Amino acid sequence: MGVLDKLQTFIILFAVSLGLLLGQVNIIEQYAENLITPFLLLMLYGLFLTIPLQQLKKAFSNIKFLGSSTIINFIWTPILAWGLGSVFLSDYPALWIGFIMLMVTPCTDWYLTFTGIAKGNVSLSTSVLPINLILQVVLLPVYLLIFAGTIESIPMSTLIESIVIVLVIPFILAHLTRLLLRKKSVLNNKIIPFFGNAQIFFLSLAIMAMFASQGSYLLVKLEVIYILIIPVLSFFVINYVVGRFVGRFLKFSYEDTVSLNMTIIARNSPVSLAIAVTAFPDQPLIALALVIGPLIELPVLAIVSQALLFTRKKGKNKSYPT
C-alpha cells in the first residue's frame, strides 16, 4: 500500500468533491444514503480479516491504553467540546448541539483504516470498540443535558442496528472466513491482500455516498462551514497534541501512540447523524453539523496519518521505547 498511502489524502478529497457533485442529481441524492452502510461493511470486513482473533485478548489487556483513551474520550473531550462550543457557537444553538453530538461519540469504524495507514496498532484500537460503544450510548443523553442544556428521546434501536450491521456482521464474517479457509493458501495469498489494498477505496466510496446524500442541502448552507470550521479544527488540533503528549508521558510505542491519536481524534458521525435525524427531525441544522463534520474530519485524519508516518520515517519515534 505504499503508493496508496501517499495518495490517500487526494483520494478522500476527490471522493468528497465527487459526492457533492453527484448529490446535485436528484435520483443519486435520493438513493446514495443506501450505499453508505454496504461500503462501510466491506471496508471493516477487510480490516477485521487482517486481524487474528487471538490478538484481541492481548490488546484488550493493555489497561494503560484503555484507561487513557477512555478518560480522554469521555471526560476530557466533552469538556473540550462544550468549551469550544461556548466560545464559537453560543449564537447557534442547533449547531452547538450537533457539534457536541459529533465530538462526544468516538469513531467506531473508519478510524481503524487510518490507524492501519499510519502503521498503528489496529488490534489495540479494535479492542476499545466495545467500551467506546457502550459509553457513548449511555453518556450521549447525559452530555446533551449537561452541555447543550437540552435532552430528547434518543432511539437506541437505531444505534443498535448500526452497530450490528457495521461492526458485528463484518467481524463475524471475517472470522468465519478465516475459520473456513484457514488451511487454504488463497486466504493469505489473495483474499487478505485484496481487502488490505481495497480498504481505502471502500472508505472513499462510503464517503462519496455520504456527501452525495446531503449534497443539495449542504451547498445552499455553505455559510455553516465557515461557522463550524474553527471549532472543529481546534478540536482536532488540541486532541492531536493531547494524544502525542499522553503517548510520550506514558511511554507508548509508536504504534500504540498512533492508535491513541486516532481513537481520540476520529468521531462517529454516521451514528450521530442517524440519531440526530431521528431525535431532532425539526432541527435540520443539527444533522447538517454532523454532515459537515466529516468534510473537515476526513482530510484531517488523512493529514494526521501522513504526519505520523513522517515522524516515524524521520526517526522522531525514537523517543518512544521499543
C-alpha positions in Angstrom: 0.0 0.0 0.0 3.0 2.3 -0.4 1.5 4.2 -3.4 -2.0 4.3 -1.8 -0.6 5.6 1.4 0.8 8.5 -0.4 -2.3 9.2 -2.5 -5.0 8.5 0.1 -5.4 12.2 1.1 -6.2 13.1 -2.6 -8.4 10.0 -3.0 -10.5 11.1 0.0 -10.7 14.7 -1.1 -11.7 13.6 -4.6 -14.4 11.3 -3.0 -15.8 14.3 -1.0 -15.9 16.6 -4.1 -17.4 13.9 -6.4 -20.0 13.1 -3.7 -21.1 16.7 -3.5 -21.2 16.9 -7.3 -23.2 13.7 -7.7 -25.5 14.9 -5.0 -26.9 17.6 -7.3 -28.5 14.8 -9.4 -31.9 14.1 -7.7 -32.0 10.4 -8.2 -28.5 9.9 -7.0 -29.1 12.1 -3.9 -32.3 10.1 -3.2 -30.6 6.7 -3.2 -27.0 7.5 -2.2 -27.7 7.0 1.5 -28.4 3.4 0.9 -24.9 2.8 -0.2 -23.1 4.1 2.9 -23.5 1.1 5.1 -22.6 -1.6 2.4 -19.3 0.2 1.7 -18.5 0.6 5.4 -19.3 -3.1 5.9 -16.9 -4.1 3.1 -14.2 -1.8 4.5 -14.5 -3.2 8.0 -14.7 -6.8 6.7 -11.3 -6.3 5.2 -9.9 -4.7 8.3 -11.2 -7.5 10.6 -10.0 -10.1 8.1 -6.4 -8.9 8.7 -6.7 -9.2 12.5 -6.3 -12.6 14.0 -8.9 -13.0 16.8 -6.3 -14.2 19.3 -4.6 -10.8 19.2 -7.7 -9.0 20.6 -7.4 -10.5 24.1 -3.8 -9.4 24.3 -4.7 -5.9 23.1 -7.6 -5.6 25.5 -5.3 -6.4 28.4 -3.5 -3.1 27.9 -5.1 -1.3 30.8 -2.9 1.8 30.4 -4.1 2.4 26.9 -7.7 1.6 27.7 -7.7 3.9 30.7 -6.0 6.8 28.9 -8.2 6.6 25.8 -11.4 6.3 27.9 -10.5 9.3 30.1 -9.7 11.5 27.1 -12.7 10.4 25.1 -15.4 10.6 27.8 -14.1 13.1 30.4 -11.7 15.5 28.6 -13.4 15.6 25.2 -16.9 16.5 26.4 -15.4 19.4 28.4 -13.4 20.5 25.4 -16.4 20.3 23.1 -18.5 22.3 25.4 -15.8 24.9 25.9 -15.2 25.3 22.1 -18.9 25.5 21.5 -19.4 28.1 24.2 -16.7 30.3 22.5 -17.6 29.8 18.9 -21.3 28.5 18.7 -23.2 30.2 21.5 -25.2 32.1 19.0 -26.1 29.0 17.0 -27.7 26.5 19.5 -28.6 23.9 16.8 -25.1 23.8 15.5 -23.8 23.7 19.1 -25.9 20.5 19.8 -24.7 18.9 16.5 -21.1 19.8 17.4 -21.4 18.2 20.8 -23.1 15.1 19.4 -20.2 14.7 16.9 -17.4 15.3 19.4 -18.6 13.1 22.3 -19.0 10.0 20.1 -15.7 8.3 19.3 -15.5 6.7 15.9 -16.3 3.0 15.6 -15.4 2.3 12.0 -13.1 4.2 9.7 -10.6 5.3 12.3 -9.3 1.8 12.1 -8.4 2.3 8.5 -6.4 5.4 9.2 -4.7 3.6 12.1 -3.7 1.0 9.7 -2.5 3.5 7.1 -0.3 5.2 9.8 1.1 1.8 10.8 -0.6 1.9 14.2 -1.7 -1.0 16.4 -5.0 -1.9 14.8 -5.8 -4.8 17.1 -5.3 -2.5 20.1 -7.6 0.1 18.5 -10.2 -2.6 17.9 -10.1 -3.7 21.5 -11.5 -0.5 22.8 -14.5 -0.5 20.5 -16.9 -2.2 23.0 -16.1 0.3 25.7 -16.4 3.2 23.3 -19.8 1.9 22.0 -21.3 1.3 25.4 -20.1 4.5 27.0 -21.3 6.7 24.1 -24.8 5.1 24.2 -25.1 5.6 27.9 -23.5 9.1 28.1 -24.7 10.9 25.0 -28.1 11.8 26.6 -26.2 13.0 29.7 -23.9 15.1 27.6 -26.8 16.7 25.8 -28.5 17.5 29.1 -25.4 18.9 30.8 -23.5 20.6 28.0 -26.2 21.5 25.5 -29.0 22.3 28.0 -31.4 20.0 26.3 -32.4 16.3 26.1 -34.5 14.4 23.7 -35.7 10.8 23.3 -32.9 9.0 21.5 -33.9 5.8 19.7 -31.5 3.2 20.9 -32.8 0.8 18.2 -31.2 3.0 15.5 -27.8 2.8 17.3 -28.0 -0.9 18.0 -29.0 -1.6 14.3 -26.0 0.4 13.1 -23.6 -1.4 15.5 -24.9 -4.8 14.4 -24.7 -4.0 10.6 -21.5 -2.1 10.5 -19.5 -3.9 13.2 -20.8 -7.2 14.3 -21.7 -8.6 10.9 -18.3 -7.8 9.3 -16.5 -9.0 12.4 -18.3 -12.4 12.3 -17.9 -12.8 8.6 -14.2 -12.0 8.7 -13.5 -14.6 11.3 -15.8 -17.2 9.6 -13.7 -16.6 6.5 -10.5 -17.2 8.5 -12.0 -20.4 10.1 -13.3 -21.8 6.8 -10.2 -21.0 4.8 -7.6 -21.4 7.5 -5.8 -24.2 5.6 -6.2 -22.6 2.2 -3.4 -20.6 0.7 -5.9 -18.4 -1.2 -6.7 -16.7 2.1 -3.2 -15.2 2.8 -2.2 -15.0 -0.9 -5.2 -13.4 -2.5 -8.2 -12.6 -0.2 -6.4 -10.7 2.6 -4.0 -8.8 0.3 -7.0 -7.7 -1.9 -9.1 -6.4 1.0 -6.0 -4.8 2.5 -5.4 -2.8 -0.6 -9.1 -2.1 -1.2 -9.9 -0.6 2.2 -9.1 3.0 1.2 -11.4 2.6 -1.9 -14.3 1.2 0.1 -13.8 4.0 2.6 -13.8 6.6 -0.2 -17.0 5.1 -1.7 -18.7 5.4 1.7 -17.6 9.0 1.9 -18.8 9.8 -1.6 -22.2 8.3 -0.8 -22.5 10.2 2.4 -21.9 13.6 0.8 -24.0 12.7 -2.2 -26.9 12.0 0.1 -26.7 15.5 1.5 -25.2 17.4 -1.4 -28.1 19.8 -2.2 -28.8 20.9 1.3 -25.1 21.3 2.1 -24.5 23.6 -0.9 -27.3 26.0 0.0 -26.0 26.2 3.6 -22.3 26.7 2.8 -22.0 29.5 5.4 -22.4 26.9 8.1 -19.0 25.5 7.1 -17.4 28.9 8.0 -19.1 28.9 11.3 -18.0 25.3 12.2 -14.6 25.1 10.7 -12.7 26.9 13.5 -14.2 25.0 16.5 -13.9 21.7 14.6 -10.3 22.2 13.5 -9.5 23.5 17.0 -10.8 20.3 18.5 -8.7 18.1 16.2 -5.5 20.1 16.7 -5.9 20.2 20.5 -6.7 16.4 20.8 -3.8 15.6 18.4 -1.4 17.5 20.8 -3.0 15.8 23.8 -2.6 12.4 22.2 1.1 13.0 21.4 1.7 14.3 24.9 0.0 11.4 26.7 1.7 8.9 24.4 5.1 10.3 25.4 4.2 10.7 29.0 3.0 7.1 29.3 5.9 5.8 27.2 3.8 4.2 24.5 5.4 2.7 21.4 4.9 4.5 18.1 2.2 2.0 17.1 0.3 2.5 20.4 0.6 6.3 20.2 -0.9 6.2 16.7 -3.8 4.2 18.0 -4.3 6.6 20.8 -4.2 9.6 18.4 -6.7 8.1 16.0 -9.0 6.9 18.8 -9.3 10.3 20.4 -9.4 12.4 17.1 -11.9 10.4 14.9 -15.6 10.9 15.6 -18.6 8.7 15.0 -20.5 11.0 12.5 -22.6 8.2 10.9 -24.1 7.0 14.1 -24.5 10.6 15.5 -26.2 11.6 12.2 -28.7 8.7 12.4 -29.5 9.7 16.0 -29.9 13.4 15.1 -32.2 12.8 12.1 -34.5 10.7 14.3 -34.3 12.6 17.6 -34.3 16.1 16.1 -36.4 15.9 12.9 -37.5 19.6 13.2 -33.9 20.9 13.5 -32.0 20.1 10.3 -29.1 22.2 11.2 -28.1 19.7 13.9 -27.9 17.0 11.2 -26.1 19.4 8.9 -23.4 20.0 11.5 -22.9 16.2 11.6 -22.6 16.1 7.8 -20.1 18.9 7.6 -18.0 17.4 10.4 -16.6 14.6 8.2 -16.0 17.2 5.4 -13.4 18.6 7.8 -12.5 15.5 9.7 -11.6 13.1 6.9 -8.9 15.3 5.3 -7.6 15.9 8.9 -7.3 12.2 9.6 -5.6 11.7 6.2 -3.1 14.5 7.1 -2.6 13.2 10.6 -1.9 9.7 9.3 0.7 11.1 6.9 2.2 13.3 9.6 2.6 10.3 11.9 4.2 8.3 9.2 6.6 11.2 8.6 7.7 11.3 12.2 8.2 7.5 12.0 10.2 7.8 8.8 12.4 10.6 10.2 13.1 8.7 13.4 11.2 11.0 15.7 9.6 8.0 17.2 13.0 7.1 18.8 11.7 8.9 21.9 9.3 6.0 22.2 10.6 2.8 23.7 10.6 -0.3 21.6 
